Amino acid sequence: MLALTLLLSQSVKAEPDLTTVRGTVTALYNVISGPAGEKRDWDLFRSLFDKDAKMIVTGTNAAGTEIHLVWTPDYYVTRSGPVLEQRGFVEREIKHVSHEFESIATVFSTYETRMGDTTETTRGINAIQLTKHDGRWWVQVIAWRSEDSSHPIPPEFLPGIR
């Protein structure tokens, strides 16, 4: 009976705490992460964002050209969702720098990602703007950039540095 209880408790994901900035950011990481073949809860993902929210990809493409792409959460699900589910993708926060004033918050969330079965990881920063209304925090904008040799993460956004 104890084994069954443990199995059930591990398979049921806890409801995210959207009343805190940290809880909302954690929910964002948790909902996109999982092993290959695992369906993601895209309805939960969409529910983290306010109605006009944007997701902005910045960086350098394979040709060395700077990119700046603006997506909606729905477009992200359509474009990235199948790849994340098929190949597996885990993204975790390794440093959280947050500033809040009343109903607004800015988070610089340094992340580490792993795609598929590889042990190779990449890092970058998610810059997340949130607002609080209706009793919870809502993501308004996420802009992210992956680290590369020409654009290392600044030391203040790495673990162990305050």
C-alpha positions as CSV (number, residue, x, y, z in Angstrom):
1,M,0.0,0.0,0.0
2,L,2.8,2.4,0.8
3,A,4.4,1.8,-2.6
4,L,1.1,2.5,-4.4
5,T,0.7,5.7,-2.3
6,L,4.2,6.8,-3.2
7,L,3.6,6.0,-6.9
8,L,0.4,8.0,-7.0
9,S,1.9,11.0,-5.2
10,Q,4.8,11.1,-7.7
11,S,2.6,10.9,-10.8
12,V,0.2,13.8,-9.7
13,K,1.8,17.2,-10.3
14,A,1.1,19.8,-7.6
15,E,-1.0,22.8,-8.6
16,P,1.4,25.8,-9.2
17,D,1.5,28.6,-6.7
18,L,0.7,31.6,-8.9
19,T,0.3,34.0,-5.9
20,T,4.1,34.4,-5.8
21,V,6.6,35.5,-8.5
22,R,8.8,32.5,-7.6
23,G,5.9,30.1,-7.9
24,T,4.9,31.5,-11.3
25,V,8.4,31.2,-12.6
26,T,8.8,27.7,-11.2
27,A,5.5,26.7,-12.9
28,L,6.8,28.1,-16.2
29,Y,9.9,25.9,-16.0
30,N,8.0,22.8,-14.8
31,V,5.4,22.9,-17.5
32,I,7.8,22.9,-20.5
33,S,10.2,20.3,-19.0
34,G,9.9,16.6,-19.3
35,P,11.4,13.4,-20.9
36,A,10.9,12.4,-24.5
37,G,7.4,11.2,-25.1
38,E,5.8,13.0,-22.2
39,K,2.9,15.3,-23.1
40,R,3.1,18.8,-21.6
41,D,0.1,20.6,-20.1
42,W,-0.1,23.3,-22.7
43,D,-3.4,24.6,-21.2
44,L,-1.5,25.3,-18.0
45,F,1.3,26.9,-20.0
46,R,-1.1,29.2,-21.7
47,S,-2.8,30.1,-18.4
48,L,0.5,31.5,-17.0
49,F,0.4,34.4,-19.5
50,D,-1.8,37.5,-19.7
51,K,-3.9,37.8,-22.8
52,D,-1.5,40.0,-24.8
53,A,1.7,38.4,-23.6
54,K,4.8,38.1,-25.8
55,M,7.7,35.7,-25.9
56,I,10.9,37.2,-27.5
57,V,13.8,35.1,-28.7
58,T,17.0,36.9,-29.1
59,G,20.5,35.8,-30.0
60,T,22.7,34.8,-32.9
61,N,21.6,32.3,-35.5
62,A,23.9,29.7,-37.2
63,A,24.9,32.2,-39.9
64,G,26.0,34.6,-37.2
65,T,23.2,37.1,-37.7
66,E,21.5,38.7,-34.7
67,I,17.9,37.6,-34.3
68,H,14.9,39.1,-32.6
69,L,11.7,37.0,-32.9
70,V,8.4,37.9,-31.2
71,W,6.0,35.1,-30.6
72,T,2.7,34.6,-28.7
73,P,2.5,31.7,-26.2
74,D,0.2,29.9,-28.7
75,Y,2.8,30.2,-31.4
76,Y,5.4,28.8,-29.0
77,V,3.2,25.8,-28.3
78,T,2.6,25.2,-32.0
79,R,6.3,25.7,-33.0
80,S,8.2,24.2,-30.1
81,G,5.7,22.0,-28.3
82,P,6.0,18.9,-30.6
83,V,9.8,19.1,-30.5
84,L,9.9,19.4,-26.7
85,E,7.6,16.4,-26.3
86,Q,9.2,14.2,-29.0
87,R,12.9,14.8,-28.1
88,G,12.6,15.6,-24.4
89,F,13.6,18.9,-22.9
90,V,14.6,19.9,-19.4
91,E,15.1,23.5,-18.4
92,R,15.9,24.5,-14.8
93,E,16.6,27.7,-13.1
94,I,20.1,28.1,-11.7
95,K,19.9,31.7,-10.4
96,H,16.9,33.9,-9.7
97,V,17.3,37.7,-9.4
98,S,13.9,39.4,-8.8
99,H,12.7,42.9,-8.1
100,E,9.1,43.6,-7.2
101,F,7.2,46.8,-6.6
102,E,3.5,46.4,-5.7
103,S,1.9,44.7,-8.7
104,I,5.0,44.6,-11.0
105,A,8.0,42.3,-11.1
106,T,11.1,41.8,-13.2
107,V,13.0,38.5,-13.0
108,F,16.3,37.7,-14.5
109,S,16.3,33.9,-14.4
110,T,19.5,32.2,-15.4
111,Y,18.7,28.8,-16.9
112,E,20.4,25.6,-17.8
113,T,18.8,23.3,-20.5
114,R,19.3,19.8,-21.7
115,M,17.7,18.5,-24.9
116,G,16.9,14.8,-25.3
117,D,19.1,12.1,-23.8
118,T,22.3,14.2,-24.1
119,T,24.3,15.2,-21.0
120,E,25.3,18.4,-22.8
121,T,23.7,21.5,-21.4
122,T,23.3,25.1,-22.5
123,R,22.7,28.2,-20.4
124,G,21.1,31.5,-20.9
125,I,18.9,34.1,-19.3
126,N,15.1,34.5,-19.3
127,A,14.1,38.1,-18.6
128,I,10.6,37.9,-17.3
129,Q,8.1,40.8,-16.7
130,L,5.1,40.0,-14.6
131,T,2.1,41.8,-13.3
132,K,-0.2,40.9,-10.4
133,H,-4.0,41.2,-10.7
134,D,-7.0,39.0,-10.0
135,G,-5.1,37.5,-7.0
136,R,-2.1,36.1,-8.9
137,W,0.9,36.8,-11.0
138,W,0.7,36.8,-14.8
139,V,3.6,36.7,-17.3
140,Q,3.5,39.7,-19.6
141,V,6.8,39.2,-21.5
142,I,9.6,36.7,-21.6
143,A,12.7,37.6,-23.5
144,W,15.6,35.1,-23.6
145,R,19.0,34.7,-25.0
146,S,21.3,31.7,-24.8
147,E,24.9,32.0,-23.8
148,D,27.6,31.6,-26.5
149,S,31.3,32.1,-26.6
150,S,30.9,35.7,-27.7
151,H,28.1,36.4,-25.2
152,P,28.9,34.8,-21.8
153,I,26.5,35.2,-18.9
154,P,27.6,38.1,-16.7
155,P,29.0,36.9,-13.3
156,E,26.2,38.5,-11.3
157,F,23.7,36.2,-13.0
158,L,25.6,33.0,-12.1
159,P,25.1,30.8,-9.0
160,G,27.2,31.7,-6.0
161,I,27.5,35.4,-6.7
162,R,25.2,37.8,-5.0
